[in-house]
Amino acid sequence: MANSSLRSEPVVEVRALVESDLAAATRVMQRAFGTFLGAPDPDRFMTDRNYVRSRWRADPSAALTAVVDGKVVGSNLVTAWGSVGFFGPLTVAPEWWNRGVASRLLEPTLALFTAWKTAHTGLYTFPHSPRHVGLYQKFGFSPRFLTAVMSRPVDGHDDAKAPDLAASVGSSEGSGVLEQCRTLTHAIHDGLDLEREIRAVATQQLGETVLVWDGDRLAAFAVCHLGADTEAGAGGCYVKFGAARPGPGVSDRFDRLLDACVGLARTRGLSRVDAGISLAREEAYRAMRRAGFRTEIQGVCMHRPNEPAYHRPGVYAIDDWR
Ligand SMILES: CC(C)(COP(=O)(O)OP(=O)(O)OC[C@H]1O[C@@H](n2cnc3c(N)ncnc32)[C@H](O)[C@@H]1OP(=O)(O)O)[C@@H](O)C(=O)NCCC(=O)NCCS
């Protein structure tokens, strides 16, 4: 006799995300965020931004999907910046919410961090959502400071100059720059390394890496996504990561970096610079306010272990781990 309690639950398979999953995973991501944030048409939410494809291309072995009957119902993209790792966007199709899919995706996510020996891990999420904060607490992450995702309009009044840009990372000049960027980030936090992002913007033509020099010594750099079909979105220059060399004069170097990012946006005809910063980096946050940035949205970064890493006063770095 038919009995609904004997009907088998659909099997959720979690596996590596492959190229043929990208379109479906992107649609799930748009619909998940669009639904959560109450967009009028969740299927058309964030369609000018690309997170899944570019992060998958940067490291296909660090992209995960959840599949039911061959259909993508969720995904998560994992990133390693040397000794620091974070993940996202983690998204699940709304009809699958609260059925353990995100938790299933988080198990192999943490296994990747273990395999990579990532010393400090984290994520960016919605501080007002008990579900989000509770989900990540279950996996050992602790909420810390707010992260402000800021924006500064760029218009005809800006006279910021076109900045110096990193040459191809495959060239000898490019590899010298990579080394200088690594030296700079290591001085901020042991093992922090942005090579993955610098390579991704160059090889996938997502944007540029802006360089600010003190003679032949790197003073600051910023990895920027530019325009539609990148993490910036139409009209935007998004600073995915930026940092000034620590030590005396760091605030001046940071101001020059912000100016260089505005110069890049202006010379590429973009209308704004978007950049996120942990409010724990209080001096750098204030410098951004002085430079005309205003907060558009606020998230919270959750850390595992519950330590500041480079989210602390005195660090002049831009990133938001979205
Ligand atoms: C956030 C999202 C990924 C969660 O996916 P999901 O598959 O529904 O999550 P799960 O069912 O695995 O986990 C739910 C967990 O949330 C936690 N949770 C839910 N409500 C909670 C509450 N009120 N208080 C505390 N914890 C809560 C619990 O830990 C629960 O796990 P448990 O049932 O084992 O205790 C999904 O809702 C989504 O895609 N949202 C839109 C996009 C998004 O916001 N992504 C995350 C960006 S950081």
The ligand as a Gaussian input file, in Angstrom:
#p B3LYP/6-31G(d) Opt

LIG

0 1
 C       21.851000      31.026000       3.597000
 C       21.584000      29.748000       2.793000
 C       22.817000      29.449000       1.970000
 C       21.301000      28.616000       3.793000
 O       21.094000      27.440000       3.061000
 P       20.255000      26.191000       3.663000
 O       20.498000      25.037000       2.792000
 O       18.850000      26.644000       3.880000
 O       20.951000      25.995000       5.089000
 P       20.921000      24.666000       5.982000
 O       19.556000      24.077000       5.889000
 O       22.066000      23.799000       5.676000
 O       21.218000      25.246000       7.401000
 C       20.286000      25.872000       8.160000
 C       20.997000      26.176000       9.495000
 O       20.766000      27.546000       9.796000
 C       20.819000      27.676000      11.204000
 N       19.635000      28.417000      11.614000
 C       18.466000      28.568000      10.962000
 N       17.665000      29.381000      11.626000
 C       18.330000      29.759000      12.721000
 C       18.048000      30.617000      13.813000
 N       16.884000      31.245000      13.905000
 N       19.001000      30.779000      14.756000
 C       20.170000      30.161000      14.677000
 N       20.493000      29.320000      13.667000
 C       19.595000      29.132000      12.701000
 C       20.879000      26.309000      11.811000
 O       22.240000      26.073000      12.172000
 C       20.491000      25.408000      10.670000
 O       21.132000      24.188000      10.729000
 P       20.457000      22.992000      11.620000
 O       19.078000      22.822000      11.081000
 O       21.365000      21.826000      11.357000
 O       20.503000      23.452000      13.026000
 C       20.341000      29.914000       1.888000
 O       19.267000      30.341000       2.673000
 C       20.526000      30.905000       0.753000
 O       20.945000      30.549000      -0.346000
 N       20.192000      32.193000       0.995000
 C       20.284000      33.227000      -0.025000
 C       21.721000      33.512000      -0.416000
 C       22.564000      33.813000       0.781000
 O       22.195000      34.615000       1.625000
 N       23.730000      33.154000       0.869000
 C       24.636000      33.291000       1.969000
 C       25.444000      34.494000       1.855000
 S       26.576000      34.625000       3.207000

